[in-house]
Amino acid sequence: MALEIVVITGMSGSGKSVALHALEDAGYYCVDNLPPELLPAFVALEHKHHGNRVAIAVDVRSATSLHQVPQELSRLRSQGVAVKSLFLDATIDTLVRRFSETRRRHPLSHDDLQQGRRALVQIIELERELLAELREQSHVIDTSTIRASQLQSYVKGLMSTAQGQLTLVFQSFAFKRGIPMDADYVFDVRMLPNPHYEAALRDLTGLDQPVADFLDLQPDVALMRDHIEQFLAHWLDMLDRNHRSYVTVAIGCTGGQHRSVYLVEKLAQAFSDRWTALKRHRELDGR
C-alpha cells in the first residue's frame, strides 16, 4: 500500500490543530510543527514504524526553512508517495478576533504582549506573505465562518476522496456573510427567482423537495445551471491535465438557503459520474 501524507499548513489561528485532530481521529499518525528539514527522515521513519497514513502540520514557526517544503513535497511525489496539501485560511478580521478572544500571542510576535490591532494586522500580513507559496500549491479551506465541527467534517471528507483524481467541491454560501476565500470560481445567482418570497417555502431550504419543485419550473434557473455546467465541462479537463487535485466552485445567493443550495445539489449530481464531487452548504452545515 502506497504511503499517504497529508500536509496541513495555514495561518495562525485558522484551525490547523482542529484539522490535525480530525485526521488523528481518522487513523492518521499526526505530528505538529515538524521542521521542514526533518521531513524526509521523518517520513521514512514513520512509514517503517507507524503504517501508511501520516499527517504533518507545518506553520510559520518554521519560517526560516519554509521554502524547503514545496521541493520536499515534489520529491516525495516523484518517489510515489501520495501527498495531499491543505492550507487553512481566514480573513484578517477573523484572525484578529480569535487572537483577541484567546489572548494568545502570535508566533511571529517578538513581544510578550500584542501591541494592539494595528501591530497584529501587520504581523498577520507578514505571515500571509511568508506562506504565499505554500498556499498556492495547496487546497485552501476558508475557516472564517465555520465551526470546528464543520472543519473536521470537511477535512475528513476531502481525505476520503480518491488519490490522483480531480475532486470538485461545490459550495453554497450567502453573500451577506462574505465570499468564501477558498473558492476557485464564484457564481452569483442572486438575480434568480427567490423562494424566500413564497410564504410556504420561506422556512425551507434548497434540500427540500417543494423548493426544488419551485426552482425546477423557473426557466432562468435552468439557464443558469446549464451555463455553469457548460463552463465547467469546458475547463475541467484542462485543470485535470494541469495536475489540479481540487477545484472549489462556490454558488452564492442572498441567504445561502434556497437557490445556491439547490444549484449545488444539482451540479454535484451532474458531475459525479465523471469526477469526485463533494457538497458543502456553508450556511446550513452548522445548523
CORNOR-V675777 format. One record per pair of residues at least 24 apart in sequence whose ideal C-beta (glycine too) atoms are under 8 Angstrom apart, sorted by the first residue. I is the first residue (numbers start at 1). J is the second residue. D is the distance in whole Angstrom. If there is no record, write none. Layout:
I/J/D
I/J/D
This chain:
1/52/5
2/52/7
2/80/6
2/81/7
2/82/5
2/163/8
3/43/7
3/47/5
3/52/5
3/53/8
3/54/7
3/80/8
3/81/5
3/82/7
4/52/6
4/53/5
4/54/7
4/81/8
4/82/4
4/83/8
4/84/7
4/163/7
5/43/6
5/54/5
5/55/7
5/56/7
5/76/7
5/81/6
5/82/7
5/83/5
5/84/7
6/53/8
6/54/7
6/55/4
6/56/7
6/83/8
6/84/5
6/85/8
6/86/7
6/159/6
7/55/8
7/56/5
7/57/8
7/58/6
7/69/7
7/73/7
7/83/7
7/84/7
7/85/5
7/86/7
7/138/8
8/55/7
8/56/7
8/57/5
8/58/7
8/86/5
8/88/7
9/57/7
9/58/5
9/59/6
9/69/8
9/85/7
9/86/7
9/87/5
9/88/8
9/131/6
9/134/5
9/135/8
9/138/6
10/59/7
10/86/8
10/87/5
10/88/3
10/89/6
10/131/7
10/135/8
10/141/8
11/88/7
11/89/6
11/90/6
11/95/6
11/124/7
11/127/6
11/128/7
11/131/7
12/59/7
12/60/6
12/95/7
12/99/8
12/106/6
12/107/5
12/108/8
12/124/8
12/127/6
13/90/7
13/94/8
13/95/5
13/98/4
13/99/6
13/102/8
13/104/8
13/106/8
14/88/4
14/89/6
14/90/5
14/95/7
14/143/5
15/88/5
15/90/8
15/143/5
15/148/7
15/151/5
16/57/5
16/59/6
16/88/5
17/57/8
18/148/5
18/151/5
18/152/6
19/57/8
19/86/7
19/88/6
19/141/8
19/151/6
19/152/7
19/155/5
20/55/6
20/57/5
21/152/7
22/151/7
22/152/4
22/153/8
22/155/5
22/156/6
23/55/4
23/155/7
23/156/8
23/159/7
24/55/7
25/152/8
25/156/8
26/156/5
26/159/6
27/53/6
28/53/5
28/54/6
28/55/4
29/53/7
29/54/5
29/55/7
30/54/8
30/55/4
30/56/8
30/57/8
31/55/8
31/56/6
31/57/7
32/57/5
33/57/6
33/58/7
33/59/6
33/61/6
33/62/7
34/58/6
34/62/8
35/62/5
35/65/6
36/62/6
36/65/5
36/66/6
36/68/4
36/69/5
36/72/6
37/65/5
37/68/6
39/68/8
39/69/7
39/72/5
39/76/8
40/72/6
40/75/8
40/76/8
43/76/7
43/81/7
58/134/8
59/107/7
60/107/6
60/108/6
60/127/5
60/130/6
60/131/6
61/107/5
63/108/7
63/130/6
66/130/6
66/131/7
66/133/8
66/134/7
67/133/7
69/134/6
70/133/6
70/134/7
70/137/6
73/137/8
82/163/4
82/164/7
84/139/7
84/158/8
84/159/7
84/163/7
84/245/7
85/134/7
85/137/6
85/138/4
85/139/7
86/138/6
86/139/6
86/140/8
86/141/6
86/155/7
86/158/7
87/131/7
87/134/6
87/135/5
87/138/4
87/139/7
87/140/5
87/141/7
88/140/8
88/141/5
88/143/6
88/151/8
89/135/7
89/140/6
89/141/7
89/142/6
89/143/7
89/144/8
89/181/5
89/182/7
90/142/7
90/143/5
90/144/4
90/181/7
91/144/5
91/178/7
91/181/7
92/121/6
92/124/6
92/125/8
94/143/8
94/144/4
94/145/8
95/124/5
96/120/6
96/121/6
96/124/7
139/182/8
139/245/6
139/246/4
139/248/8
140/181/7
140/182/4
140/248/8
141/182/5
142/180/5
142/181/4
142/182/4
142/183/8
144/178/7
144/181/7
145/177/6
145/178/7
145/282/7
146/282/7
146/285/7
146/286/7
147/286/5
149/286/8
150/285/5
150/286/5
153/285/7
154/280/7
157/278/6
158/246/7
158/278/7
161/276/5
161/278/7
162/276/6
165/275/7
165/276/6
166/236/7
166/239/7
166/240/4
166/244/6
166/245/7
166/246/8
166/247/7
166/275/6
166/276/7
167/245/7
167/246/5
167/247/7
167/275/7
167/276/4
167/277/8
167/278/6
168/232/8
168/236/8
168/246/8
168/247/6
168/249/6
168/268/7
168/271/6
168/275/5
168/276/7
168/277/5
168/278/7
169/246/6
169/247/7
169/248/4
169/249/7
169/278/5
169/280/6
170/249/5
170/251/7
170/264/4
170/267/5
170/268/5
170/277/6
170/278/7
170/279/5
170/280/7
171/248/6
171/249/7
171/250/5
171/251/7
171/264/7
171/279/8
171/280/4
171/281/8
171/282/6
172/206/7
172/250/8
172/251/5
172/252/7
172/253/8
172/256/6
172/260/4
172/261/5
172/263/7
172/264/4
172/280/7
172/281/5
172/282/6
172/283/7
172/284/8
173/250/6
173/251/7
173/252/5
173/256/5
173/260/6
173/282/5
173/283/7
174/252/7
174/253/7
174/254/7
174/255/5
174/256/3
174/257/7
174/260/8
174/282/7
174/283/5
175/252/5
175/253/7
175/254/6
175/256/8
176/254/6
176/255/7
177/256/7
177/282/8
177/283/7
179/250/7
179/252/7
180/248/7
180/250/5
180/282/7
182/248/5
183/248/5
183/249/7
183/250/4
184/247/5
184/248/5
184/249/7
185/231/8
185/232/8
185/247/7
185/248/8
185/249/5
185/250/7
186/250/5
186/252/6
187/224/8
187/228/6
187/249/7
187/250/7
187/251/5
187/252/7
187/263/8
188/252/6
189/224/6
189/251/6
189/252/7
189/253/5
189/259/5
189/260/6
189/263/6
190/252/7
190/253/5
190/254/5
190/259/8
191/220/8
192/218/7
192/220/6
192/221/5
192/224/6
192/253/7
192/259/5
193/218/5
193/220/7
193/221/7
193/259/8
194/253/8
194/254/7
194/258/7
194/259/7
195/258/4
195/259/7
196/254/7
196/255/7
196/257/7
196/258/6
201/258/7
204/258/8
205/257/5
205/258/6
205/261/6
205/281/8
205/284/6
206/257/7
206/258/5
206/259/7
206/260/7
206/261/3
206/262/3
206/263/8
206/264/8
206/265/6
207/261/6
207/265/7
207/281/8
207/284/7
211/258/6
211/262/6
212/262/6
212/265/8
215/258/8
215/259/7
215/262/5
221/259/7
221/262/8
221/263/8
224/263/7
225/263/6
225/266/6
225/267/7
228/263/7
228/267/6
229/267/7
229/270/6
229/271/8
232/267/8
232/271/7
236/271/8
236/274/8
236/275/7
255/283/7
256/281/7
256/282/6
256/283/3
256/284/7
257/283/6
257/284/7
